[in-house]
């Protein structure tokens, strides 16, 4: 089974721009979560989507948004980029709904650099 | 809100030494507990998990962890490390039925051959 894939793997943007990151979950997985990883703050939860609906949201400003499509693929968008948004953005997918279904599988991440 | 504490962020040890990484969490309900590992240049991988049942869980590559509910702890152990265990290790927790993972800051482990 193919793992979680994320595109692009690397991005360089300038302040004020916006960016869209994409995530394809493992086949059959219906839940997709996004995390931000930085050296200072570590891994922080952004949001989770399940069946095209946002089910959980972390403590990030409204500039961070996401969506999920009917095939479970997900995108996240960051508008008006700030230098502090430079980070590794990780996507994770899980089956959901059953006793051992909360294990999340992570993708390789998208490294975003804001200059 | 959930929170996870990991101490001794940088650990250096020799091959064949034993490894123990501490993890304490704060959460008011039933939890699921995880240890993830991130090898250099690779993505996060699940080492082991605890959902219920036997509090001593065994994972891949000889790792094990013990859930002590009274201490809100989920410490990771390996009796004899190898150079290939050099990696960053993250403890994570979520509330039962909730996919929102809270991670600790991680332990950077370096194993010297």
Interface residues (C-beta under 8 A of the other chain):
Chain A: X31 X33 X35 X42 X43 X44 X45 X48 X50 X55 X56 X58 X90 X92 X94 X96 X99 X100 X102 X103 X104 X105 X106 X107 X108 X109
Chain B: X32 X34 X36 X42 X43 X44 X45 X46 X49 X51 X52 X90 X92 X94 X97 X98 X99 X100 X101 X102 X103 X104 X105 X106
